[in-house]
């Protein structure tokens, strides 16, 4: 009699342990697993289309709200961008016709600058990938973009130096980044390739060690109003 009760107790105990194990396994299976974190891409905007009206910006057909109105000579700092493929487009504010568009492929964790150029009512869009790796030791990094329509090949100079910093950039072309020395008051000059006349200058620009910059030419060569040729700079990092 005792052995039968003992066997029954063992069987009952085993059943409890088995149920507990099954319950534990079920709980492990039902536990939610957090999806992997996808690092966004980044996108900056530069509007440099002389005479252009205020623009609206769209990503895959959806209007993007920006921190500032998209007028001539406007820069929008980096925004998050979902990695993948798609289309960027621009329209006049409150209009339906697309002025310019471009397909894109955005990679995880990579930064880009979208530049709008050409003389209104025309518009052209350029998308460039931004190399935000650190400059060489005790240096800064600079690249050069020609956003002035109706110009020939342009060269970027640091005033006082005979060699070009970056050269032979046609309209809508962007250079790679180059390392430059920091300076408290650097003066940039733009000239036509192979010529000596200075078309535009930017005085007293501070270049800081470790920073990364994009320098671009905007405006029209023969204009005398607000759309005249000039040099602008944005800090990428």
N, C-alpha and C positions, 0 to 999 in steps of 0.2 A: 504494500500500500504506500509506504514511504517512497519507494523508488518511482512509482507512478506519479505521485505528487511532485517529486523533484524534477522528473522529466517534463511534466506539464509546465512547471515554473520556468525551466530553461527555455522551453519552446515559446512561452509568452514573452520572456525577456528578449529572445532573439527576434521575435516579431516586432517588438517596440524599437529595438536597435535598427532593424531593417527599415521600418517606417521613418525613423529619424534620419537615416542616411538618405533615403529617397527624398524626404522633405528638404534636406540640406542641398541635395543635388538640384532639385527643382528651383530652389531659391537662387542658386548660383546661375542657373540658366536664365532665369527671369530678370536678373539684375541688369539694368540699363547700362549700355556701354557708350560712353561719350564719343561722338564723332571726332575725327582728327581735326585739329585747328588748321584752317587754310589761311595762310598769310596773304593779305590783299596786295595787289599791285598799287602803284601810286600814279596819279596823273596831275600835271600842272598845265595851265592854259596861258597862251600869249596871243593877244589879239593885236595884229599889226597891219591892218588893212586900211590905207589912207582913204578918208572919206566915207568909210563904212558906217551904216546906221547901227543902232544898238542891236545886238544879236541875241538869239536864243540858242542854247547848246543842248544837243540830244545824244543819248547813248542808247543804241538799239531802239530808237523811236520814242523813248521816254525822255521828257524834258528834265534836265539836271539843274537844280537850283544852285547858283554860285554865290559866293560871298560878296561879289560886286557886280554891277551892271557890265555887260560885255561890250564896251565901247573901244574906239581906237586907242591903242597904246595901254591896254589893260592887262595886268598880270594876275592870275589866280594861283595861289599856292597849292601845294599837293593835296589832292583829295584821294580817298580810297577808291579803288577800282577792282571789281570782281575779276579774277583771272579767267581767261578764255578768249573766245573770238567774238567779234561783233562789228558794229558800224558806228562811227561818230559822224554827226552831221550838224550843220548850222543853218539857221533861218533868220530872216529879219524878225525882230520882235513882233509878235501877234500876226505873223504871216504864215502861209502854208507851204510856199515854194522853198525847196532846199537850195541854198546857195552853193554849198560845198559839202563833200562827204569823203570819208576814207574808211576802209576796212582795217581792223586791227586784230592783233593777237597779243594779249597781255599775259605775261608770265608771273607766277607767284613771287612776290617779294621784289619785283623789278619796278623801277621808276621810269616814267616817260614824260615828255613835254609835247603838247599838241600846239602847233603854231598856225595861226590864220594870217595869210598875207594876200597880196595882190591889190590892185587899185579898184576901188568900188566903181561900178556895180559887180565887177568880177570878184571872185574869191578863190583862194587856193589853200589847201590844208596840208601840213607836213607833220608827221609824227616821228619823233626821234627818241631813241632809248638813252637814258641818262646813266652814265658811269659814275656812280657815287662812291666808288672805292677811294680810300684815302690818298691824298697827294703824296709825292715823295717827301722825305723828311725835310722839315722847315720850308716847305713850298706850299703854294696854292695851285688850283687847277682852273684853266679857262678854256672854253670853246667859243667858236665864232659862227654866227648864222647870218646869211644875207636874206633879209626880208624886205628889201627895197626893189619893187618892180621897175622895169625899164633901165636897170643898171647892167653893166658888163661885169666881168670878174673883179671882185673886190679883195683887197688885202687889209689886214688889221695890223697896225703898228703900235708899239709902245713909243711914245714921243722921246726923241733923243737917241733912238737906236736905228741903225741903218738896215738891219735885217728885219723881215716881217715876223710877227708873232705867229700869224696864221694867214694863209694866202689862197688866192685863186678860188674864191667861193662865188658861184653863180647864184642867181635868185633861187630861193628855196633850198639851197644847199647848207648843210651844217658840217662843221669840222669835228674831228675827234678832240678830246681834251688834251691839253699840253700843260706841263708844269711851269709855273712862273714864280719869280721871287716876290715875296710880300713887299708892300710899299704903303707908306702913309698917304701919299698923294700921287697916284699914278695917272698919267694922261694917255688916253687911247686916241689913235687917229685912224681914219679909213681913207684909202686911196684906191684909184683904179689900178689894176695889176699892171706893173711896168711903168707907171707914171708917178710924178712927184707932187702933183697938186693934192692938197688935203681937202677931201669932200666933207668930212664931219669930224668933230672932236668931242671927247668927254673928259672934262678936267677934274682933277682932284678926287679921283676915285680911290677909296681905301681898299687895298687887297690884303686880306688877313691870312696868316699862316693856317693851313689846314682846311680852308674854305674852298668851295667849288662854285664856279660862276659860269653863266652863259652870257656872252656879249653879242648883241645883234644890231644890225643896221636897219632902221625903219624910215619910212617916208619916201618922198619923191625928189629926185636929183635937181629938178628945175623949179621946184615950188619955193615960195617965199612966205607962205602962211604957216599955220600950225602943222601942216603935213610936210614941211621941208625936211630934208635929209638929216638924220640924227643918230646917235648911238645910245642904246639902253643896255642895262645890265640887270640880271636877276641872280639871286643867290640860290643855287640848287641845294646846298647843304653847308 
